[in-house]
Amino acid sequence: MYEKDIVAYLLRECGGLHPFHISRIVALLDMKYLEEKGKKLTEVDYQKTPYGFYSNKIPEILNELPVEKVEEEGYKYLKLKDDANLKIELPKEIEEKINELLDEICELSDEELNKRIIQSKYYQML
């Protein structure tokens, strides 16, 4: 499916992200598709708890991408390498959904972002 392209697109559009944020954005995207289309967009696995979740798939995807670790002012994140010649192939509809989602969540704290997911009625369907 589109998991690798989605993660690469997020890294490119955001200039870099922490894996926590990548996993939350992908989960929100899956929940949006559950709401609108009745099924997840990705095949990402989610191990859920009442307090949050994790996915083994996101680290695997990140290992396949040309990323580098960056630390600025105590904040660690991953970004695509400057010389990465990466072709991202996503349908326009998916790019638009990602961009809408990024606009919605850009001001949320980590706690608010996590809470938005675990309090959703779609959380248990992930």
C-alpha positions in Angstrom: 0.0 0.0 0.0 1.1 3.6 0.6 2.8 3.4 4.0 6.3 4.2 2.9 5.2 7.0 0.6 3.0 8.5 3.3 5.9 8.5 5.8 8.3 10.0 3.2 5.7 12.6 2.3 5.3 13.6 5.9 9.0 13.9 6.4 9.3 16.0 3.3 6.4 18.3 4.0 7.2 18.8 7.6 11.0 19.1 7.2 11.4 16.3 9.7 9.4 14.6 12.5 9.9 12.5 15.6 8.7 8.9 15.1 6.1 9.6 17.8 4.5 12.3 15.6 4.8 10.1 12.5 2.9 7.3 14.1 0.2 9.6 15.4 -0.3 11.3 12.1 -0.6 7.9 10.3 -3.1 6.7 12.9 -5.2 9.9 12.5 -5.1 9.4 8.7 -6.2 5.7 9.1 -9.1 6.9 11.5 -10.2 9.5 8.9 -10.4 6.8 6.3 -12.3 4.5 8.7 -14.8 7.3 9.2 -15.2 8.2 5.6 -14.7 4.9 3.7 -15.2 2.2 6.4 -11.6 0.9 6.2 -8.0 2.0 7.0 -5.8 3.5 4.4 -2.7 1.7 5.5 -1.7 -1.8 6.8 0.1 -0.4 9.8 -0.2 -2.5 12.9 -1.3 -0.8 16.1 -0.8 -2.3 19.5 -3.3 -0.4 21.6 -3.5 0.4 25.3 -5.8 2.8 27.2 -2.9 5.3 27.2 -1.6 5.1 23.7 -0.3 2.8 21.1 2.8 1.8 19.2 3.5 0.2 15.8 6.3 -2.1 14.7 5.7 -1.1 11.1 6.7 2.6 11.4 10.3 1.9 12.6 10.6 -0.7 9.7 9.5 1.9 7.2 11.9 4.5 8.6 14.8 2.0 8.3 13.9 1.7 4.6 14.0 5.4 3.9 17.1 7.6 3.5 16.7 9.5 6.8 19.2 11.1 9.2 18.8 11.9 12.9 18.9 15.5 13.8 19.1 17.2 17.2 18.3 20.9 17.6 17.9 22.6 20.9 17.4 19.3 22.7 14.7 18.1 20.2 15.5 14.9 18.3 13.8 14.1 15.0 14.3 12.4 11.7 14.5 14.1 8.3 15.1 13.0 4.8 18.7 13.2 3.8 19.4 16.3 1.6 20.8 14.1 -1.2 17.9 11.7 -1.1 16.6 11.2 -4.6 13.3 9.8 -3.5 10.2 9.5 -5.7 7.0 9.8 -3.6 4.0 8.4 -5.4 0.7 9.2 -3.7 -2.7 9.9 -5.2 -3.7 13.5 -5.0 -6.6 12.6 -2.8 -4.2 11.2 -0.2 -1.9 14.2 -0.3 -4.9 16.5 0.2 -6.1 14.4 3.2 -2.6 14.5 4.7 -2.4 18.3 4.2 -5.8 18.8 5.8 -4.8 16.7 8.7 -1.5 18.6 9.2 -3.4 21.9 9.2 -5.8 20.5 11.9 -3.1 19.2 14.3 -0.2 21.6 13.8 -0.8 23.5 17.1 -1.5 20.4 19.2 0.9 19.3 22.0 2.1 15.7 22.2 -0.5 15.0 24.9 -3.3 16.6 22.9 -2.3 14.7 19.8 -2.3 11.4 21.6 -5.5 12.2 23.4 -7.2 13.0 20.1 -6.5 9.5 19.0 -7.3 7.4 22.0 -10.5 9.3 22.7 -11.8 8.8 19.2 -14.5 6.2 18.6 -12.3 4.9 15.8 -9.4 4.1 18.0 -10.4 0.5 18.8 -10.9 -0.1 15.0 -7.3 0.6 14.2 
